[in-house]
Amino acid sequence: MELRDHPMRADLVAELHARPPQLLVAPLRISYLAMVSPPSERDVEWRHFCALLTMHGVTPPERMLSHAAYDLGPFRIKFERHSEFVRYLVIAPLAEQEPFTDVALSLLPHDWLTAIGGEVIAATHVEIRPDPGAPAVVDRLAAAAFGSAAVIGADIGAHAGRALTHFLLDAQGFGRLLVFDRTLTPRQSGRMVQRLLEMDTYRMMALLALPVARELAPFLSDCEQELARVTAMLQTATSRDEHSLLDRLTRLEASIENRTANNEFRFGASTAYSELVARRIAELREQRIQGLPTFQEFNDRRLAPAMATCQTMMRRQESLSARVARANQLLATRVDITREEQNQALLASMDRRASVQLRLQQTVEGLSIAAFTYYVVGLIGYLAKAVKAAGHHVEPELVMGLSVPLVIVVAAIGIHRIRLIVERAARTN
C-alpha cells in the first residue's frame, strides 16, 4: 500500500535528530568556537567550511547543510548553523601532558582559521581525561589548568564524570573546561560535553540583552518624566492646550514604539536562551563537589540577576507603552468632546442663520407678490384702456381695482408652489 507523505515530513523527522552529539572517548582535546553572524552569511560560512574539507581531500556535500561532521584524519570537525550563530567543534587525540599545552585548534590551517567569518561569542578549549582516581592528582591537574582562579565544577551524569572550569578567558581569549571520565559511555560523554559547551554559548547569547537593558534604562526614565509632565498638565489643560499635549504624547508614543521594535527580539531571544541554559544545567544531573560552587550556583549568582534586569526593563517598557497609550486615548477623547461642542455651537449658529434666512425669504416673497401684482394690474389696465378705445363701455380704473385681489391670490399661490417644488428637490438631493 502506497501512502502519500506530507511534503515536510522528511525534513521534520531530520530536524528531530539534528545536531547529534559526537562519540567521545578519553583522552581527547577539543576546541570549540561559536561565531555570531547574520543569516545572510550562511552561504559564505558553508563555502568556507567546504574549503576546509577540500584541503583535506574530502568532497563537500552538494547542498548546504545546517550541520555536518567529518573525520579529516588528524582531527574531527563538526559544523552547526543556528539562527544567530555558527559553531565549530574540533576534536583530536590528547597525549599525556600538562593540561592545555597543545590545543586542538592548532591543527586547523592558520589561513583558514583567520578567514573564518563572524564574531566570537564563545570559545572554549576542552580536555577529556580518564579519571586518575587520586584526589591529589585531580587537584594538581586543576591547578595546572586554572591556576589560582576560583574553580566551578560538579560531578555530572550521576557521578559518571567530573567537570571543572573557571569561566575566565586565557591570553588567547578562550575558556577552559576539564572533564574527568569515570564511567561515561562515548555517547554520554558527547552529550555531557555538548551540554557544557551549549550552556556557555547560550549564557553569552542571553547576556547580549544586558547592554540593551542598561542603555534602555535612562531612556525609559526620560519618557516616564515626560509622561508625568503631560498628565499633570492634562488635569488643568484648556481646549487650546489639548492639541499641543496630543502632539507631545504622540511623539512620545512613537519614540517608545520605535525602541520596542528595535529591542523586542533581543529581549525575547534572551529569555529563550536563559531557559536553555537552565535546561542544560538540569540535564547535567550535577552533584556537588565539596568546596566548589556548582554550575547551577554560578548561573543563579551571575546570570539570573542579569536576566532579572532584562525582564524588568522589558516589563517597564511594556508598562510605559500601555500608560502612554491610555493617556493618548484619554486626551484624544477630550479633543473629540471639544470638537463635538464646537460642532454643536456651529450647528446652533447655522440654525439661527437659517431662521434669519427664512424670515428674509418670506419678506422677499411678500415683496415679490407686490411687485408681480403691480406689473400684472398695470397690464390689465392697458388692456382695459384698449377695449374702451375700441368703443366698448369699460372703466379701466374699475377693472384694475377689481383685478388686484385676484392677482394677489394667484401670485401668492404660484410662488408658494414654486417654493414647495424647490424644497422637495433639495430634500431629494
Secondary structure, DSSP 8 states (H G I E B T S, - for coil): ------TTHHHHHHHHT-S------SSEEEEEEEEE--GGGHHHHHHHHHHHHHHTT----SS--SEEEEE-SS-EEEEEE-SSEEEEEEEEE--SSSTTSS-GGGGS-HHHHHT--SEEEEEEEEEEEE--S-HHHHHHHHHHHHTTS--EEEEETTTTEEEEE-----TTS-EEEEEEESS--HHHHHHHHHHHHHHHHHHHHHHTHHHHHHHHHHHHHHHHHHHHHHHHHHHH--HHHHHHHHHHHHHHHHHHHHHHHHHHHHHHHHHHHHHHHHHHHHHHT-EE-TTS--HHHHIIIIIHHHHHHHHHHHHHHHHHHHHHHHHHHHHHHHHHHHHHHHHHHHHHHHHHHHHHHHHHHHHHHHHHHHHHHHHHHHHHHHHHHHHHHTT----HHHHHHHHHHHHHHHHHHHHHHHHHHHHHHHHH-
